[in-house]
């Protein structure tokens, strides 16, 4: 799974949209114009092909994140790195990777990581050294999910959900353990 940034210069429900796509901050962006805001576009850049679904909107999209998967593209309505983005991403990954689709499981995860880090991907416990959204101890454990574990909420969420699955079975199992012990 890779992430690309999309900036819509103009996207309205009835107008055209110009999309600028770069797969990283250093990559040269590719630009495409789609005729209507309710169609999909495929953009090929030097770094590969990204399928983009343009969502109907009457407001200008300032910056949204596009997550490319093997089967479909999802456009986040939230800015990358925000609490809302992290929750959106976690909910999608829970359903896709672990088939945790109930609102109860998501609610348990939200409460757990709210207590642990406030969903702050830059959170660091100065006493224990625990790091990130899941408060991994040591934080370097998250390197198994990606080299950008210190700053990327997606990497932290991937690692955290895998940890929960392996140790507690489900987010509610982890939340219940947290309530009993004060940690998970």
N, C-alpha and C positions, 0 to 999 in steps of 0.2 A: 504494500500500500504506500502511495506517495502523496505528498501534498503540494498543490500548486496555488499560487495567489492569483485571484481574478479581480480585476478592477473594471467595473462597467462604467464607461464614460457617460452613457445615456441608456437607460432601460425603462421603458414605460409599457403599459399593457397594450398599447396600440402602435408604438413607435419602434424604430430600429434600435439595436444595441451594438455598441462597439466594445469588444472585450480585449483587454490586454492581459496576457497570461505569461507568468514566469514561474519556473519550477523551483527557483531559489532566488535569493536576493541578488546573486551574482550572475544568474543566467540572463541571456538576452531574451527579452520578451517577444512573444509572437502576438500579432494582432489580427483579429478577424471581425467582420461586421455581419450580423445576422439580421434578416429582414424583419422579423417580428420577435417580440419578447417571449412568445410562448413556443418557440422552437428550440431545438438542440443544435449545437455546433461542434464540430471536431476541429481542433487546432493542432497543427503539427509545428513543433519548434525544433531547434537543434537538439534539445534534450528528450524528445519523444512526443508522443501523441497524448493529448488530454481531451477527453469527451466532456463537454460542458452543457449542462441543461440550464437554459436561461429561464429564470422564474418571472412570471408576470408581476409587475409592480408599478405603482404610480409615482414612486419616489426614486431619486437617484441612489444607486448602490455605491457606497464609498469604497468598501473593501470587504470581500467575502472570501472564505476559504473553500476550495474545492478539493475533496478527497477522492482520489482515483482508486477504484477497486477493479477486480477482474470482471465484475458483472455490471456495475453501474456507478454513476457519479453522484455524489451527494454534495449539495451546496449548503454550507453552514450560514445561517443568518447572523451569526455572531463573530466578532473579531477574535482571531486566533490569540490565545494566551489569556483570555478573560475567563472568569469563573463560569459564565454562561456557556462559552464555547466548550470548556472542559466537561461540563455536565452533559451537553449535547453529544459530544464525542463519546463519553463513557456510556451513555445510554445506547447509542448505536452499536458500540463494540460489544457491550453486554449481550445484546440480542443476536448479533451476527456470530460472534465467536463462541459464546457459551449457552446460547438459547435461554438466557435469563430475560424473559419478556414481561414479567409481571411488574406492576407498579410497586408492589411491596418490596421486591428485590432492589429496585432502583431507589426507593425511599430509604432502605437500609444503607445502601452505599452512600447516598447523599448525607445522611446523618453521621455515618462513620467518618467520612473524609472531611466533613464540616468540623467535627471535633478534633481530628488529627491536624489539619493544616488550613482549614477555612477554604479549601480548594485552591490554595495559592501554590503554583508550581515552583515558586522560588523560596518557599518556606524552608527554614532550617532551624532545628532545635539546637540552641547554643549549649545546652547541657549534655544531650545525648549524641548529637551529631546527626540525628535522623533528618532526612531530606525529602523535599517534594510533596506532592499531593498525598501519596500513600504513606509518607513518613518512613521510608525504607531506612533500615539501620544495619549496616552502614549504607549510605546512599549509593555507593558504587555498585551495590548489587543490581541496580537498575540498568547497568551497562549491558546486561544480558538481553535487554529489550532494544538497545540502541546506544550509539556512542554519544548522543546528545542528551543524555538523561538528566543533566544538571539544569537544562533550560527548556526542554520540550515537554509540554504537558501530555502530548499523545504518547510519548515513550514512557512516561511515568504511569499513565493510566493503563497502558498495555501490561507493564510489569505488575502493577498493583492488582489488576484483575486476575492475572495468572497466579499471583501469590495467594489471593483469596480463594481461588478455585482449588489450588493444591493443598492449602492448609485447613480451610474451613468449609469448603464445598460450595458455599453461596455467600453473597453479601450479607444476608440475614444471619447466617452462621457466624460470620466475622463480627457483625454488630452485637450479637448476643455475647460473644466472647469478650468484646470490648466492655460491655456493660458489667460483666462478672469481674473482670480483671483490671479494667482501666487502661488496657492496651490490647493490641491484636497482633 
